[in-house]
Amino acid sequence: MERFDGRVVALTGAASGVGRATAIRLAGEGARVAGLDIDEPGLAETAELAGGMATIRCDVARRDDCHAAIEQVIADHGRLDVFGNIAGIARSHHVPDVTEQDWDRMVAVNLSGVFWCAQAAIPHLLATEGVLINIASNAGLIGQAYTVPYCATKGAVVNMTRALAMEYAKTGLRVNAIAPGGVQTPLVANYQMPDDVDYTLMAGYMGFRTMSQPEDIAAAFAFLASDEARQVHGAVLSVDAGLTAG
Ligand SMILES: NC(=O)c1ccc[n+]([C@@H]2O[C@H](COP(=O)([O-])OP(=O)(O)OC[C@H]3O[C@@H](n4cnc5c(N)ncnc54)[C@H](O)[C@@H]3O)[C@@H](O)[C@H]2O)c1
């Protein structure tokens, strides 16, 4: 008997990094997984690595896409037990260089997308007394230079998680967040700092340990999604090797 036997799990960002590792982990523990992402080849690759996964193209920045994708999961599987808001984007800039387009896209994907998917998933999660897990960031708990829009969206995800936990406090739904530190994924590999940054501003949150692997975040996700975490509600679980401890 596996922890997620008979459970239906839907994850955004499942084409890469943390989302892919989480899909593989939960499928390995018996879940039927649906992956939602804009990257269809990446989704197909995850499906192969996970030994099978339903794939749905979904741009989380679009409310209609989020609602349609979750309706598709229900049409295909009849229920939803766990929803993971994992999709996200990150960029580094000096404040004066942030364009309206940069700001709007960051907010649309990292913040609005989390809300639209939560809005669509919650009625189904209430029916199963399920679990909603949002991937925030250490950047949502502390201020970090050169990533003001990203920090703003992730801080909002932290408090959205708590607000959702309060609104549904009297139900069987659990809502939690994970705040990873640095994780070795394409998001980090493709991350470019502006040329003329002051690295001493960042020394305080560079940490002393190695970066996490996506599987480390998937393991925390699996715990929060499981019945073993039945008393964990409204929590923001840091998985950051101590980055935000000091
Ligand atoms: N990697 C890190 O160091 C780190 C640290 C803290 C938090 N996080 C968060 O973890 C989450 C996963 O990041 P990752 O490191 O695995 O990155 P990643 O780039 O490997 O994966 C992100 C996924 O999100 C998808 N995505 C992007 N925009 C989308 C959209 N509009 N609609 C649907 N899907 C979209 C991408 O196609 C990709 O598959 C993100 O929310 C990120 O902010 C990452």
The ligand as an ORCA input file, in Angstrom:
! r2SCAN-3c Opt
* xyz 0 1
  N      15.033     26.823     -8.244
  C      15.091     27.557     -7.141
  O      16.175     27.899     -6.646
  C      13.812     27.977     -6.454
  C      13.904     28.555     -5.183
  C      12.751     28.949     -4.540
  C      11.516     28.766     -5.145
  N      11.453     28.219     -6.381
  C      10.146     28.081     -6.992
  O       9.936     26.731     -7.325
  C       8.999     26.660     -8.401
  C       9.534     25.737     -9.472
  O      10.709     26.315    -10.006
  P      11.874     25.444    -10.659
  O      13.119     25.870     -9.995
  O      11.491     24.032    -10.719
  O      11.901     26.119    -12.114
  P      11.831     25.487    -13.564
  O      12.094     26.644    -14.481
  O      12.683     24.281    -13.661
  O      10.307     25.039    -13.680
  C       9.272     25.982    -13.751
  C       8.151     25.404    -14.600
  O       7.091     26.365    -14.625
  C       6.594     26.391    -15.958
  N       5.920     27.658    -16.233
  C       6.471     28.876    -16.365
  N       5.529     29.778    -16.697
  C       4.359     29.097    -16.763
  C       3.031     29.469    -17.059
  N       2.709     30.724    -17.373
  N       2.071     28.524    -17.027
  C       2.380     27.230    -16.719
  N       3.626     26.815    -16.451
  C       4.603     27.744    -16.472
  C       7.828     26.206    -16.828
  O       7.481     25.828    -18.159
  C       8.571     25.147    -16.059
  O       8.184     23.850    -16.461
  C       8.786     28.102     -8.867
  O       7.580     28.610     -8.326
  C       9.971     28.830     -8.293
  O       9.721     30.202     -8.090
  C      12.570     27.809     -7.049
*
